[in-house]
Amino acid sequence: MADCMLFVKGTFFLIRYARLVFLFAADREDNELYVLELIHRWVEVMNEYFENVCEIDIVYNFEKVQFLLDELLIGGELQELNKTTVAESVITQDNVMEDNPQGRFLRL
């Protein structure tokens, strides 16, 4: 289900996946199908990372959801299409945080 609502400067997208509801806003110049694909890809990446994402995963792991979105996008444009690559990148960041809880710089 994807509902779109126009506003003066762009479009709102209200999308429901299972029990999750997402609301996105896009500029008038943006392609609606591209935005819908982007939202779908983000949900797939969250499913890959959380293994069947639910509302509790998003609420209690908001920083990881933000990491996933940051790995997926650069400057509002899709940078990585492979959901496994995005999820593995965030898992690597998680491992670094576990190994280095004080936030000290690592020497490579």
N, C-alpha and C positions, 0 to 999 in steps of 0.2 A: 504494500500500500504506500503510495507516494502522493501526498497532497502538496500542491504548490499554491502560494498566495502572493500576488504581486503587491509591492509597496512602491512608493515614489522613486526610490533610488535602486531598486533591485527586486529580488524574489526571496521568499522564505520557503524552505523545504521542510516538511514534517513527514518523517518516515518512521514506520514501525517495523521492527524486526523482532518476531516472537513477542516477548514482553517488554522489550526495550523501545523507547521512543526517542528519536533524535530530531533536533531542530537546527537547521543550518540557514544562514543568510548568504546570498550571493549578489554580486553586482549585476546590473542590467545587461552588461556586455558579456557576462559569463554564459557558457553553453550549459543549458539545463541538464542535458544527458551526461555531460562531463561531471557535473556536480553530483548527480545521482550515482554514477559509477564510482566516484571518489568516496562517497559515504558507504557504498556497498563494500568497497575494498577495505575501508577502515574497520568495518564490522567483521570482515573475514580475518583481518590481522588480529583483532582482539580475540576472536574465537580461536585462532591458532595459538596465541600466547596464553590465554586463560583456560583453554580447553572447555569450550561451551560457555562463553561469557554470560554473566547475568548482572543484574543491577548492583548487587552487593560487591561484585568484583570492581565495578566502576567507582562506587562510593568509597570503598576502603583502599583502593589502589589508584587513586586519581593521578598521582605523579607518574605511575607506569603507563597509564592511558595517555598521558601527555607525551611521554617519551615515544610511545608507539606512533602518535600523530606526527611528532617531530621527525622521526625516522622515515615516515611515509611521504612527507611534504617538505619542500624547500620553497620559500617565497610564495606559498599558496599553490604551487604546481606539484603534481605527482612526480616523485623522483624514483621510486622503486616499485615495480609491479609484483615482485615475488613476495608473497606474504610470509613465507618461511624465513627468507633473508631478513626481513624487518623484525620478526619475532626473535630470531637468533641474535640480532644486534642488541636488542634490549636485554636479552638473557645474559649476554656478555657484560653489559653495563651493570646488571644486577650482581654478577659474580665479582666484578671489580669493587662494587660497594660493600659486599660482604667481606672481601679480603682486606679492605682498607676502610674500616668504619669511621676513623677519625678524620677522613678527608685529606690526608697527607698526599703530597705529590708522589707519583710513582716514577721510578727511573726505568726507562726502557732499554 
